[in-house]
């Protein structure tokens, strides 16, 4: 082996060793105690800041424009409406059984009273 070939081989081997050490150091940097930093994907554009839609909804308000002080009442009304709608079928069945089992009823289903029910003199 000539001196020039030996020098070239030594240079290539030393460069390979340096790369191996650098890759080992990089692998050591990503341990459980030191996880790699998360990078954003940069696939979505940020939302516009000055559009008509974005400016209409502000912090401290809900979509209807109510303030925080009115949000509790709006939420309570919404919950009450939903629970009223959910219990309506059960309530109707109970009222139906109540009409059928009422004292003096023949057990037949009578239509619910409609219109004025006053007693004529």
PyMOL commands that set and color helices and strands:
alter all, ss='L'
color gray80, all
select helices_A, chain A and resi 3-29+52-56+68-100
alter helices_A, ss='H'
color red, helices_A
deselect
rebuild
show_as cartoon
